[in-house]
Amino acid sequence: MADDDGFEDFYRGTRQRVMTFLYAMCGDRADAQDAAQEAYVRAWQRWSTIAGYDDPEAWVRTVGYRVCASRWRKARNAVVAYRRHGTAPQTGPPSEDTVALVRALRHLPPADREAVVLHHLLDLTVADVAARTGVPANTIKTRLVRGRRALAGLLGTDLTGEYTNA
């Protein structure tokens, strides 16, 4: 952390001018406040160096303005991307089956739920699930069997065969 010798006085003496400048430059009071706050945080972190500058306030104004400009660029890029790609396609509400599955999954123990979701919904192999969870493959197989049985009971479906694939 920076030494705050003189920073508090500097802040009190310059904050109104910096805010006025940033508000005039960016045209939005909230953006100006955010940019000023970011600029002063950066100044405080480097205060031992910045305090020795001929005009520390100019440094804060410049940093604040650059923060505003960076936000403008991000906003402009978002508009360009929107125009290029459009909005995301509308999706309908979840089906009754999806709602029932999610409700049933909530009743499984977390370890069984994780194994079922990774294997059956994300199509990972048992070996991949084992590697990602740090659990032996045979334990994953056990969790899958247990999870499928519990889901079958919760969803009122019949299991035609036991899980045996690796």
C-alpha positions in Angstrom: 0.0 0.0 0.0 1.1 3.5 -0.7 2.1 6.0 1.9 -0.7 8.5 2.3 1.4 11.5 3.3 -0.3 14.4 1.6 -2.7 12.3 -0.5 -5.8 13.1 1.6 -5.1 16.8 1.2 -4.4 16.4 -2.5 -7.7 14.5 -3.0 -9.8 17.1 -1.1 -8.2 19.9 -3.0 -8.6 18.4 -6.5 -11.6 16.1 -6.5 -14.1 18.8 -7.5 -12.0 20.0 -10.5 -11.3 16.5 -11.6 -15.0 15.5 -11.4 -16.0 18.7 -13.3 -13.5 17.9 -16.0 -14.5 14.2 -16.4 -18.2 15.1 -16.3 -17.7 17.7 -19.0 -15.6 15.2 -21.1 -17.8 12.1 -20.8 -21.3 13.8 -20.4 -22.5 11.3 -17.8 -22.2 12.0 -14.1 -22.1 8.3 -13.0 -19.4 7.5 -15.5 -17.4 10.5 -14.5 -17.7 9.5 -10.8 -16.6 6.0 -11.6 -13.6 7.2 -13.7 -12.6 9.7 -11.0 -12.7 7.0 -8.4 -10.6 4.7 -10.5 -8.1 7.4 -11.2 -7.7 8.3 -7.6 -7.3 4.7 -6.5 -4.5 4.3 -9.1 -3.0 7.6 -7.8 -3.1 6.5 -4.2 -1.5 3.2 -5.1 1.4 5.1 -6.7 1.3 8.2 -4.5 5.0 8.0 -3.5 5.9 8.5 -7.1 3.0 10.8 -8.3 3.5 13.2 -5.3 6.8 14.2 -6.8 5.3 15.1 -10.2 5.0 18.8 -11.2 1.2 18.4 -11.5 -0.2 15.3 -9.9 -3.7 16.5 -10.7 -3.0 16.4 -14.4 -1.9 12.8 -14.0 -5.3 12.0 -12.3 -7.2 13.9 -15.0 -5.4 12.0 -17.7 -6.0 8.6 -16.1 -9.6 9.4 -15.5 -10.1 10.5 -19.1 -8.4 7.3 -20.3 -10.8 5.3 -18.1 -13.7 7.0 -19.8 -12.3 6.5 -23.2 -11.8 2.8 -22.5 -15.4 2.5 -21.5 -16.5 4.3 -24.7 -14.4 1.9 -26.8 -16.0 -1.1 -25.0 -19.5 0.3 -25.6 -18.7 1.1 -29.2 -17.4 -2.4 -29.7 -20.5 -3.9 -28.1 -22.7 -1.9 -30.5 -20.6 -3.0 -33.5 -20.8 -6.6 -32.4 -24.6 -6.3 -31.9 -25.0 -4.8 -35.4 -22.8 -7.6 -36.9 -24.4 -10.5 -35.1 -27.7 -9.3 -33.9 -29.4 -10.4 -30.7 -29.3 -13.9 -29.4 -32.1 -16.0 -30.8 -35.2 -16.1 -28.6 -35.6 -19.3 -26.7 -38.8 -20.6 -25.4 -39.6 -21.6 -21.9 -38.2 -24.9 -20.7 -40.2 -28.0 -21.5 -42.1 -29.8 -18.7 -39.5 -32.6 -19.0 -36.7 -30.2 -18.5 -38.3 -28.7 -15.4 -39.0 -32.2 -14.0 -35.4 -33.3 -14.7 -33.9 -30.2 -12.9 -36.3 -30.7 -10.0 -35.3 -34.4 -9.7 -31.6 -33.6 -10.0 -31.9 -31.3 -7.0 -32.9 -34.3 -4.9 -29.7 -36.2 -5.7 -26.7 -36.0 -3.4 -24.2 -33.5 -4.9 -21.6 -36.2 -5.8 -24.2 -38.3 -7.7 -25.7 -35.2 -9.3 -22.3 -34.1 -10.5 -21.5 -37.5 -12.0 -24.8 -37.7 -13.8 -24.7 -34.2 -15.2 -21.1 -34.5 -16.4 -21.6 -37.9 -18.0 -25.2 -37.7 -19.4 -25.7 -34.0 -20.0 -22.2 -33.0 -21.0 -21.4 -36.3 -22.7 -18.1 -36.8 -20.9 -16.7 -40.4 -20.6 -16.4 -42.0 -17.2 -12.7 -41.6 -17.4 -13.1 -37.8 -18.1 -15.5 -37.4 -15.2 -13.1 -39.3 -13.0 -10.2 -37.0 -14.1 -12.2 -33.8 -13.6 -13.5 -34.8 -10.2 -10.4 -36.5 -8.9 -12.5 -39.6 -8.1 -11.7 -43.2 -9.2 -13.6 -44.4 -12.3 -15.3 -47.2 -10.4 -16.6 -44.7 -7.9 -18.0 -42.6 -10.8 -19.7 -45.7 -12.2 -21.3 -46.4 -8.8 -22.5 -42.8 -8.6 -23.9 -43.0 -12.1 -25.8 -46.2 -11.2 -27.1 -44.7 -8.0 -28.0 -41.4 -9.6 -29.8 -43.1 -12.5 -31.8 -45.3 -10.1 -32.8 -42.3 -8.0 -33.7 -40.2 -11.1 -35.9 -43.1 -12.4 -37.8 -43.2 -9.2 -38.2 -39.5 -9.0 -39.3 -39.2 -12.6 -41.5 -42.3 -12.4 -39.7 -44.0 -15.3 -38.4 -47.6 -15.7 -34.8 -48.5 -16.2 -34.5 -51.0 -19.0 -30.9 -52.0 -18.2 -28.2 -51.2 -15.7 -25.3 -48.8 -16.6 -22.3 -50.8 -17.6 -20.3 -48.7 -20.2 -17.0 -47.3 -19.2 
